Amino acid sequence: MMDEPAQRVLAMFAELNSETLDLHTLFEAGGNDPQAREQVFDIVSRLVSDGLLEERGSDFYALTERGRAATRR
C-alpha cells in the first residue's frame, strides 16, 4: 500500500490533467509546509525507483503505465 504523501504526488498528474509535470509543480503536493515540500523530492525519487514515475529531463517527470494504474486505485 502506498503512503498518503506519495498518493498526493501521483494525484497531481490527474488534477492538472498533464502527462508530465516539473518538480516545482510537484512540490505543491507538500502544501504550504516547507518541510513537507522538501520531502516531496524524496517521494519523487522513490516513485522513480519504484517504476511509477520516469524522469524526462530538466526536472520533468511523467507517470509510467504502472503509475497511471496506481492513480486509478
PDB file of N, CA, C and O in Angstrom:
ATOM      1  N   MET A   1       0.842  -1.190   0.000  1.00  0.00           N
ATOM      2  CA  MET A   1       0.000   0.000   0.000  1.00  0.00           C
ATOM      3  C   MET A   1       0.886   1.251   0.000  1.00  0.00           C
ATOM      4  O   MET A   1       1.902   1.310   0.692  1.00  0.00           O
ATOM      5  N   MET A   2       0.481   2.236  -0.782  1.00  0.00           N
ATOM      6  CA  MET A   2       1.242   3.467  -0.928  1.00  0.00           C
ATOM      7  C   MET A   2       0.861   4.452   0.166  1.00  0.00           C
ATOM      8  O   MET A   2      -0.306   4.558   0.541  1.00  0.00           O
ATOM      9  N   ASP A   3       1.866   5.180   0.678  1.00  0.00           N
ATOM     10  CA  ASP A   3       1.570   6.160   1.722  1.00  0.00           C
ATOM     11  C   ASP A   3       0.873   7.389   1.130  1.00  0.00           C
ATOM     12  O   ASP A   3       0.922   7.632  -0.076  1.00  0.00           O
ATOM     13  N   GLU A   4       0.235   8.141   1.997  1.00  0.00           N
ATOM     14  CA  GLU A   4      -0.592   9.270   1.576  1.00  0.00           C
ATOM     15  C   GLU A   4       0.193  10.364   0.853  1.00  0.00           C
ATOM     16  O   GLU A   4      -0.306  10.884  -0.145  1.00  0.00           O
ATOM     17  N   PRO A   5       1.402  10.745   1.306  1.00  0.00           N
ATOM     18  CA  PRO A   5       2.156  11.758   0.558  1.00  0.00           C
ATOM     19  C   PRO A   5       2.492  11.312  -0.873  1.00  0.00           C
ATOM     20  O   PRO A   5       2.452  12.131  -1.790  1.00  0.00           O
ATOM     21  N   ALA A   6       2.815  10.060  -1.073  1.00  0.00           N
ATOM     22  CA  ALA A   6       3.106   9.550  -2.419  1.00  0.00           C
ATOM     23  C   ALA A   6       1.837   9.572  -3.272  1.00  0.00           C
ATOM     24  O   ALA A   6       1.898   9.878  -4.463  1.00  0.00           O
ATOM     25  N   GLN A   7       0.709   9.257  -2.681  1.00  0.00           N
ATOM     26  CA  GLN A   7      -0.563   9.318  -3.403  1.00  0.00           C
ATOM     27  C   GLN A   7      -0.862  10.742  -3.846  1.00  0.00           C
ATOM     28  O   GLN A   7      -1.358  10.959  -4.951  1.00  0.00           O
ATOM     29  N   ARG A   8      -0.560  11.723  -2.980  1.00  0.00           N
ATOM     30  CA  ARG A   8      -0.787  13.134  -3.336  1.00  0.00           C
ATOM     31  C   ARG A   8       0.067  13.538  -4.530  1.00  0.00           C
ATOM     32  O   ARG A   8      -0.401  14.240  -5.427  1.00  0.00           O
ATOM     33  N   VAL A   9       1.336  13.086  -4.540  1.00  0.00           N
ATOM     34  CA  VAL A   9       2.222  13.418  -5.659  1.00  0.00           C
ATOM     35  C   VAL A   9       1.659  12.839  -6.951  1.00  0.00           C
ATOM     36  O   VAL A   9       1.583  13.541  -7.959  1.00  0.00           O
ATOM     37  N   LEU A  10       1.266  11.576  -6.935  1.00  0.00           N
ATOM     38  CA  LEU A  10       0.718  10.953  -8.144  1.00  0.00           C
ATOM     39  C   LEU A  10      -0.591  11.612  -8.568  1.00  0.00           C
ATOM     40  O   LEU A  10      -0.864  11.752  -9.760  1.00  0.00           O
ATOM     41  N   ALA A  11      -1.395  12.015  -7.592  1.00  0.00           N
ATOM     42  CA  ALA A  11      -2.681  12.637  -7.896  1.00  0.00           C
ATOM     43  C   ALA A  11      -2.526  13.982  -8.603  1.00  0.00           C
ATOM     44  O   ALA A  11      -3.446  14.427  -9.288  1.00  0.00           O
ATOM     45  N   MET A  12      -1.383  14.627  -8.446  1.00  0.00           N
ATOM     46  CA  MET A  12      -1.146  15.912  -9.101  1.00  0.00           C
ATOM     47  C   MET A  12      -1.274  15.793 -10.621  1.00  0.00           C
ATOM     48  O   MET A  12      -1.746  16.721 -11.277  1.00  0.00           O
ATOM     49  N   PHE A  13      -0.857  14.659 -11.179  1.00  0.00           N
ATOM     50  CA  PHE A  13      -0.938  14.486 -12.633  1.00  0.00           C
ATOM     51  C   PHE A  13      -2.391  14.519 -13.101  1.00  0.00           C
ATOM     52  O   PHE A  13      -2.707  15.156 -14.105  1.00  0.00           O
ATOM     53  N   ALA A  14      -3.274  13.832 -12.373  1.00  0.00           N
ATOM     54  CA  ALA A  14      -4.689  13.814 -12.742  1.00  0.00           C
ATOM     55  C   ALA A  14      -5.337  15.174 -12.484  1.00  0.00           C
ATOM     56  O   ALA A  14      -6.114  15.661 -13.305  1.00  0.00           O
ATOM     57  N   GLU A  15      -5.018  15.779 -11.349  1.00  0.00           N
ATOM     58  CA  GLU A  15      -5.613  17.065 -11.000  1.00  0.00           C
ATOM     59  C   GLU A  15      -5.275  18.136 -12.030  1.00  0.00           C
ATOM     60  O   GLU A  15      -6.104  18.989 -12.345  1.00  0.00           O
ATOM     61  N   LEU A  16      -4.053  18.084 -12.553  1.00  0.00           N
ATOM     62  CA  LEU A  16      -3.614  19.081 -13.524  1.00  0.00           C
ATOM     63  C   LEU A  16      -3.780  18.599 -14.960  1.00  0.00           C
ATOM     64  O   LEU A  16      -3.434  19.302 -15.909  1.00  0.00           O
ATOM     65  N   ASN A  17      -4.320  17.379 -15.106  1.00  0.00           N
ATOM     66  CA  ASN A  17      -4.574  16.793 -16.419  1.00  0.00           C
ATOM     67  C   ASN A  17      -3.350  16.907 -17.331  1.00  0.00           C
ATOM     68  O   ASN A  17      -3.425  17.417 -18.449  1.00  0.00           O
ATOM     69  N   SER A  18      -2.211  16.409 -16.807  1.00  0.00           N
ATOM     70  CA  SER A  18      -0.960  16.536 -17.534  1.00  0.00           C
ATOM     71  C   SER A  18      -0.191  15.224 -17.534  1.00  0.00           C
ATOM     72  O   SER A  18      -0.161  14.508 -16.533  1.00  0.00           O
ATOM     73  N   GLU A  19       0.426  14.921 -18.660  1.00  0.00           N
ATOM     74  CA  GLU A  19       1.272  13.730 -18.780  1.00  0.00           C
ATOM     75  C   GLU A  19       2.610  13.918 -18.069  1.00  0.00           C
ATOM     76  O   GLU A  19       3.170  12.969 -17.522  1.00  0.00           O
ATOM     77  N   THR A  20       3.120  15.160 -18.084  1.00  0.00           N
ATOM     78  CA  THR A  20       4.391  15.462 -17.435  1.00  0.00           C
ATOM     79  C   THR A  20       4.228  16.673 -16.527  1.00  0.00           C
ATOM     80  O   THR A  20       3.458  17.589 -16.818  1.00  0.00           O
ATOM     81  N   LEU A  21       4.964  16.660 -15.429  1.00  0.00           N
ATOM     82  CA  LEU A  21       4.982  17.791 -14.501  1.00  0.00           C
ATOM     83  C   LEU A  21       6.417  18.043 -14.078  1.00  0.00           C
ATOM     84  O   LEU A  21       7.227  17.119 -13.996  1.00  0.00           O
ATOM     85  N   ASP A  22       6.723  19.309 -13.809  1.00  0.00           N
ATOM     86  CA  ASP A  22       8.066  19.591 -13.318  1.00  0.00           C
ATOM     87  C   ASP A  22       8.091  19.485 -11.796  1.00  0.00           C
ATOM     88  O   ASP A  22       7.056  19.504 -11.130  1.00  0.00           O
ATOM     89  N   LEU A  23       9.295  19.376 -11.278  1.00  0.00           N
ATOM     90  CA  LEU A  23       9.473  19.164  -9.843  1.00  0.00           C
ATOM     91  C   LEU A  23       8.864  20.300  -9.031  1.00  0.00           C
ATOM     92  O   LEU A  23       8.302  20.059  -7.963  1.00  0.00           O
ATOM     93  N   HIS A  24       8.965  21.519  -9.515  1.00  0.00           N
ATOM     94  CA  HIS A  24       8.421  22.659  -8.765  1.00  0.00           C
ATOM     95  C   HIS A  24       6.898  22.566  -8.655  1.00  0.00           C
ATOM     96  O   HIS A  24       6.333  22.950  -7.631  1.00  0.00           O
ATOM     97  N   THR A  25       6.242  22.074  -9.669  1.00  0.00           N
ATOM     98  CA  THR A  25       4.799  21.858  -9.603  1.00  0.00           C
ATOM     99  C   THR A  25       4.485  20.753  -8.605  1.00  0.00           C
ATOM    100  O   THR A  25       3.538  20.857  -7.825  1.00  0.00           O
ATOM    101  N   LEU A  26       5.287  19.692  -8.637  1.00  0.00           N
ATOM    102  CA  LEU A  26       5.067  18.575  -7.716  1.00  0.00           C
ATOM    103  C   LEU A  26       5.271  18.982  -6.261  1.00  0.00           C
ATOM    104  O   LEU A  26       4.685  18.381  -5.361  1.00  0.00           O
ATOM    105  N   PHE A  27       6.100  19.998  -6.024  1.00  0.00           N
ATOM    106  CA  PHE A  27       6.285  20.490  -4.655  1.00  0.00           C
ATOM    107  C   PHE A  27       4.958  20.938  -4.051  1.00  0.00           C
ATOM    108  O   PHE A  27       4.806  20.937  -2.829  1.00  0.00           O
ATOM    109  N   GLU A  28       4.002  21.317  -4.884  1.00  0.00           N
ATOM    110  CA  GLU A  28       2.687  21.751  -4.402  1.00  0.00           C
ATOM    111  C   GLU A  28       1.984  20.638  -3.624  1.00  0.00           C
ATOM    112  O   GLU A  28       1.118  20.922  -2.797  1.00  0.00           O
ATOM    113  N   ALA A  29       2.341  19.385  -3.875  1.00  0.00           N
ATOM    114  CA  ALA A  29       1.750  18.269  -3.130  1.00  0.00           C
ATOM    115  C   ALA A  29       2.102  18.356  -1.650  1.00  0.00           C
ATOM    116  O   ALA A  29       1.421  17.765  -0.811  1.00  0.00           O
ATOM    117  N   GLY A  30       3.155  19.085  -1.333  1.00  0.00           N
ATOM    118  CA  GLY A  30       3.548  19.289   0.058  1.00  0.00           C
ATOM    119  C   GLY A  30       2.786  20.404   0.744  1.00  0.00           C
ATOM    120  O   GLY A  30       2.952  20.631   1.943  1.00  0.00           O
ATOM    121  N   GLY A  31       1.945  21.105  -0.019  1.00  0.00           N
ATOM    122  CA  GLY A  31       1.171  22.202   0.564  1.00  0.00           C
ATOM    123  C   GLY A  31       2.064  23.376   0.923  1.00  0.00           C
ATOM    124  O   GLY A  31       3.068  23.627   0.257  1.00  0.00           O
ATOM    125  N   ASN A  32       1.704  24.085   1.961  1.00  0.00           N
ATOM    126  CA  ASN A  32       2.450  25.275   2.372  1.00  0.00           C
ATOM    127  C   ASN A  32       3.555  24.979   3.371  1.00  0.00           C
ATOM    128  O   ASN A  32       4.315  25.877   3.733  1.00  0.00           O
ATOM    129  N   ASP A  33       3.656  23.753   3.815  1.00  0.00           N
ATOM    130  CA  ASP A  33       4.655  23.370   4.805  1.00  0.00           C
ATOM    131  C   ASP A  33       6.012  23.178   4.118  1.00  0.00           C
ATOM    132  O   ASP A  33       6.162  22.263   3.309  1.00  0.00           O
ATOM    133  N   PRO A  34       6.997  24.024   4.426  1.00  0.00           N
ATOM    134  CA  PRO A  34       8.302  23.918   3.767  1.00  0.00           C
ATOM    135  C   PRO A  34       8.960  22.549   3.957  1.00  0.00           C
ATOM    136  O   PRO A  34       9.606  22.041   3.041  1.00  0.00           O
ATOM    137  N   GLN A  35       8.801  21.958   5.126  1.00  0.00           N
ATOM    138  CA  GLN A  35       9.385  20.640   5.384  1.00  0.00           C
ATOM    139  C   GLN A  35       8.719  19.567   4.519  1.00  0.00           C
ATOM    140  O   GLN A  35       9.392  18.677   4.000  1.00  0.00           O
ATOM    141  N   ALA A  36       7.406  19.653   4.367  1.00  0.00           N
ATOM    142  CA  ALA A  36       6.684  18.690   3.532  1.00  0.00           C
ATOM    143  C   ALA A  36       7.092  18.850   2.070  1.00  0.00           C
ATOM    144  O   ALA A  36       7.185  17.862   1.342  1.00  0.00           O
ATOM    145  N   ARG A  37       7.333  20.068   1.642  1.00  0.00           N
ATOM    146  CA  ARG A  37       7.781  20.307   0.265  1.00  0.00           C
ATOM    147  C   ARG A  37       9.147  19.667   0.036  1.00  0.00           C
ATOM    148  O   ARG A  37       9.397  19.108  -1.032  1.00  0.00           O
ATOM    149  N   GLU A  38      10.027  19.744   1.023  1.00  0.00           N
ATOM    150  CA  GLU A  38      11.339  19.104   0.902  1.00  0.00           C
ATOM    151  C   GLU A  38      11.189  17.596   0.787  1.00  0.00           C
ATOM    152  O   GLU A  38      11.938  16.955   0.050  1.00  0.00           O
ATOM    153  N   GLN A  39      10.245  17.028   1.497  1.00  0.00           N
ATOM    154  CA  GLN A  39      10.020  15.588   1.452  1.00  0.00           C
ATOM    155  C   GLN A  39       9.515  15.138   0.084  1.00  0.00           C
ATOM    156  O   GLN A  39       9.694  13.979  -0.289  1.00  0.00           O
ATOM    157  N   VAL A  40       8.889  16.038  -0.665  1.00  0.00           N
ATOM    158  CA  VAL A  40       8.389  15.690  -1.995  1.00  0.00           C
ATOM    159  C   VAL A  40       9.532  15.214  -2.888  1.00  0.00           C
ATOM    160  O   VAL A  40       9.357  14.286  -3.678  1.00  0.00           O
ATOM    161  N   PHE A  41      10.699  15.844  -2.767  1.00  0.00           N
ATOM    162  CA  PHE A  41      11.839  15.414  -3.580  1.00  0.00           C
ATOM    163  C   PHE A  41      12.172  13.946  -3.309  1.00  0.00           C
ATOM    164  O   PHE A  41      12.405  13.178  -4.242  1.00  0.00           O
ATOM    165  N   ASP A  42      12.194  13.561  -2.042  1.00  0.00           N
ATOM    166  CA  ASP A  42      12.465  12.164  -1.678  1.00  0.00           C
ATOM    167  C   ASP A  42      11.365  11.246  -2.189  1.00  0.00           C
ATOM    168  O   ASP A  42      11.640  10.138  -2.648  1.00  0.00           O
ATOM    169  N   ILE A  43      10.130  11.701  -2.110  1.00  0.00           N
ATOM    170  CA  ILE A  43       8.996  10.902  -2.591  1.00  0.00           C
ATOM    171  C   ILE A  43       9.106  10.683  -4.094  1.00  0.00           C
ATOM    172  O   ILE A  43       8.916   9.566  -4.576  1.00  0.00           O
ATOM    173  N   VAL A  44       9.414  11.746  -4.840  1.00  0.00           N
ATOM    174  CA  VAL A  44       9.556  11.630  -6.292  1.00  0.00           C
ATOM    175  C   VAL A  44      10.678  10.656  -6.632  1.00  0.00           C
ATOM    176  O   VAL A  44      10.524   9.827  -7.530  1.00  0.00           O
ATOM    177  N   SER A  45      11.796  10.744  -5.933  1.00  0.00           N
ATOM    178  CA  SER A  45      12.910   9.811  -6.168  1.00  0.00           C
ATOM    179  C   SER A  45      12.479   8.370  -5.923  1.00  0.00           C
ATOM    180  O   SER A  45      12.839   7.467  -6.679  1.00  0.00           O
ATOM    181  N   ARG A  46      11.705   8.165  -4.862  1.00  0.00           N
ATOM    182  CA  ARG A  46      11.227   6.810  -4.548  1.00  0.00           C
ATOM    183  C   ARG A  46      10.252   6.317  -5.616  1.00  0.00           C
ATOM    184  O   ARG A  46      10.297   5.150  -6.003  1.00  0.00           O
ATOM    185  N   LEU A  47       9.376   7.193  -6.091  1.00  0.00           N
ATOM    186  CA  LEU A  47       8.409   6.802  -7.122  1.00  0.00           C
ATOM    187  C   LEU A  47       9.124   6.451  -8.432  1.00  0.00           C
ATOM    188  O   LEU A  47       8.675   5.568  -9.162  1.00  0.00           O
ATOM    189  N   VAL A  48      10.226   7.133  -8.731  1.00  0.00           N
ATOM    190  CA  VAL A  48      11.029   6.789  -9.907  1.00  0.00           C
ATOM    191  C   VAL A  48      11.647   5.410  -9.698  1.00  0.00           C
ATOM    192  O   VAL A  48      11.592   4.562 -10.589  1.00  0.00           O
ATOM    193  N   SER A  49      12.232   5.185  -8.529  1.00  0.00           N
ATOM    194  CA  SER A  49      12.844   3.881  -8.224  1.00  0.00           C
ATOM    195  C   SER A  49      11.834   2.745  -8.267  1.00  0.00           C
ATOM    196  O   SER A  49      12.159   1.627  -8.666  1.00  0.00           O
ATOM    197  N   ASP A  50      10.600   3.041  -7.852  1.00  0.00           N
ATOM    198  CA  ASP A  50       9.541   2.027  -7.825  1.00  0.00           C
ATOM    199  C   ASP A  50       8.869   1.838  -9.190  1.00  0.00           C
ATOM    200  O   ASP A  50       7.998   0.982  -9.345  1.00  0.00           O
ATOM    201  N   GLY A  51       9.279   2.643 -10.175  1.00  0.00           N
ATOM    202  CA  GLY A  51       8.736   2.496 -11.524  1.00  0.00           C
ATOM    203  C   GLY A  51       7.386   3.149 -11.751  1.00  0.00           C
ATOM    204  O   GLY A  51       6.703   2.832 -12.725  1.00  0.00           O
ATOM    205  N   LEU A  52       6.985   4.065 -10.861  1.00  0.00           N
ATOM    206  CA  LEU A  52       5.702   4.741 -11.013  1.00  0.00           C
ATOM    207  C   LEU A  52       5.834   6.062 -11.757  1.00  0.00           C
ATOM    208  O   LEU A  52       4.880   6.538 -12.373  1.00  0.00           O
ATOM    209  N   LEU A  53       7.022   6.647 -11.695  1.00  0.00           N
ATOM    210  CA  LEU A  53       7.336   7.860 -12.435  1.00  0.00           C
ATOM    211  C   LEU A  53       8.606   7.621 -13.233  1.00  0.00           C
ATOM    212  O   LEU A  53       9.432   6.784 -12.868  1.00  0.00           O
ATOM    213  N   GLU A  54       8.758   8.364 -14.326  1.00  0.00           N
ATOM    214  CA  GLU A  54      10.017   8.322 -15.063  1.00  0.00           C
ATOM    215  C   GLU A  54      10.517   9.741 -15.266  1.00  0.00           C
ATOM    216  O   GLU A  54       9.736  10.671 -15.467  1.00  0.00           O
ATOM    217  N   GLU A  55      11.826   9.889 -15.208  1.00  0.00           N
ATOM    218  CA  GLU A  55      12.443  11.189 -15.417  1.00  0.00           C
ATOM    219  C   GLU A  55      12.404  11.527 -16.903  1.00  0.00           C
ATOM    220  O   GLU A  55      12.652  10.671 -17.753  1.00  0.00           O
ATOM    221  N   ARG A  56      12.093  12.770 -17.200  1.00  0.00           N
ATOM    222  CA  ARG A  56      12.050  13.232 -18.584  1.00  0.00           C
ATOM    223  C   ARG A  56      13.089  14.309 -18.851  1.00  0.00           C
ATOM    224  O   ARG A  56      13.099  14.893 -19.935  1.00  0.00           O
ATOM    225  N   GLY A  57      13.953  14.583 -17.903  1.00  0.00           N
ATOM    226  CA  GLY A  57      14.977  15.605 -18.062  1.00  0.00           C
ATOM    227  C   GLY A  57      14.493  16.970 -17.622  1.00  0.00           C
ATOM    228  O   GLY A  57      13.292  17.240 -17.596  1.00  0.00           O
ATOM    229  N   SER A  58      15.441  17.830 -17.275  1.00  0.00           N
ATOM    230  CA  SER A  58      15.148  19.208 -16.843  1.00  0.00           C
ATOM    231  C   SER A  58      14.116  19.250 -15.720  1.00  0.00           C
ATOM    232  O   SER A  58      13.246  20.121 -15.706  1.00  0.00           O
ATOM    233  N   ASP A  59      14.210  18.319 -14.784  1.00  0.00           N
ATOM    234  CA  ASP A  59      13.310  18.252 -13.622  1.00  0.00           C
ATOM    235  C   ASP A  59      11.860  17.969 -13.975  1.00  0.00           C
ATOM    236  O   ASP A  59      10.960  18.308 -13.207  1.00  0.00           O
ATOM    237  N   PHE A  60      11.619  17.347 -15.136  1.00  0.00           N
ATOM    238  CA  PHE A  60      10.269  16.934 -15.509  1.00  0.00           C
ATOM    239  C   PHE A  60      10.106  15.446 -15.271  1.00  0.00           C
ATOM    240  O   PHE A  60      11.040  14.665 -15.452  1.00  0.00           O
ATOM    241  N   TYR A  61       8.899  15.066 -14.859  1.00  0.00           N
ATOM    242  CA  TYR A  61       8.582  13.668 -14.564  1.00  0.00           C
ATOM    243  C   TYR A  61       7.259  13.313 -15.221  1.00  0.00           C
ATOM    244  O   TYR A  61       6.386  14.165 -15.390  1.00  0.00           O
ATOM    245  N   ALA A  62       7.121  12.040 -15.591  1.00  0.00           N
ATOM    246  CA  ALA A  62       5.892  11.555 -16.211  1.00  0.00           C
ATOM    247  C   ALA A  62       5.453  10.278 -15.510  1.00  0.00           C
ATOM    248  O   ALA A  62       6.279   9.512 -15.013  1.00  0.00           O
ATOM    249  N   LEU A  63       4.153  10.060 -15.477  1.00  0.00           N
ATOM    250  CA  LEU A  63       3.620   8.802 -14.959  1.00  0.00           C
ATOM    251  C   LEU A  63       3.968   7.675 -15.919  1.00  0.00           C
ATOM    252  O   LEU A  63       3.874   7.838 -17.135  1.00  0.00           O
ATOM    253  N   THR A  64       4.365   6.547 -15.381  1.00  0.00           N
ATOM    254  CA  THR A  64       4.516   5.353 -16.194  1.00  0.00           C
ATOM    255  C   THR A  64       3.152   4.667 -16.253  1.00  0.00           C
ATOM    256  O   THR A  64       2.211   5.102 -15.589  1.00  0.00           O
ATOM    257  N   GLU A  65       3.042   3.616 -17.029  1.00  0.00           N
ATOM    258  CA  GLU A  65       1.782   2.858 -17.064  1.00  0.00           C
ATOM    259  C   GLU A  65       1.448   2.353 -15.664  1.00  0.00           C
ATOM    260  O   GLU A  65       0.292   2.367 -15.241  1.00  0.00           O
ATOM    261  N   ARG A  66       2.467   1.913 -14.966  1.00  0.00           N
ATOM    262  CA  ARG A  66       2.276   1.431 -13.593  1.00  0.00           C
ATOM    263  C   ARG A  66       1.790   2.569 -12.676  1.00  0.00           C
ATOM    264  O   ARG A  66       0.952   2.360 -11.798  1.00  0.00           O
ATOM    265  N   GLY A  67       2.327   3.759 -12.898  1.00  0.00           N
ATOM    266  CA  GLY A  67       1.898   4.916 -12.117  1.00  0.00           C
ATOM    267  C   GLY A  67       0.470   5.301 -12.411  1.00  0.00           C
ATOM    268  O   GLY A  67      -0.278   5.671 -11.506  1.00  0.00           O
ATOM    269  N   ARG A  68       0.076   5.214 -13.697  1.00  0.00           N
ATOM    270  CA  ARG A  68      -1.321   5.505 -14.070  1.00  0.00           C
ATOM    271  C   ARG A  68      -2.258   4.505 -13.394  1.00  0.00           C
ATOM    272  O   ARG A  68      -3.321   4.873 -12.894  1.00  0.00           O
ATOM    273  N   ALA A  69      -1.850   3.245 -13.387  1.00  0.00           N
ATOM    274  CA  ALA A  69      -2.688   2.219 -12.738  1.00  0.00           C
ATOM    275  C   ALA A  69      -2.832   2.502 -11.243  1.00  0.00           C
ATOM    276  O   ALA A  69      -3.902   2.298 -10.669  1.00  0.00           O
ATOM    277  N   ALA A  70      -1.768   2.964 -10.626  1.00  0.00           N
ATOM    278  CA  ALA A  70      -1.811   3.257  -9.185  1.00  0.00           C
ATOM    279  C   ALA A  70      -2.738   4.428  -8.888  1.00  0.00           C
ATOM    280  O   ALA A  70      -3.348   4.470  -7.820  1.00  0.00           O
ATOM    281  N   THR A  71      -2.855   5.369  -9.801  1.00  0.00           N
ATOM    282  CA  THR A  71      -3.743   6.520  -9.570  1.00  0.00           C
ATOM    283  C   THR A  71      -5.205   6.137  -9.730  1.00  0.00           C
ATOM    284  O   THR A  71      -6.083   6.816  -9.198  1.00  0.00           O
ATOM    285  N   ARG A  72      -5.477   5.064 -10.451  1.00  0.00           N
ATOM    286  CA  ARG A  72      -6.871   4.627 -10.652  1.00  0.00           C
ATOM    287  C   ARG A  72      -7.392   3.788  -9.488  1.00  0.00           C
ATOM    288  O   ARG A  72      -8.596   3.546  -9.402  1.00  0.00           O
ATOM    289  N   ARG A  73      -6.533   3.350  -8.610  1.00  0.00           N
ATOM    290  CA  ARG A  73      -6.963   2.514  -7.478  1.00  0.00           C
ATOM    291  C   ARG A  73      -7.636   3.316  -6.397  1.00  0.00           C
ATOM    292  O   ARG A  73      -8.053   2.757  -5.382  1.00  0.00           O
TER     293      ARG A  73
END
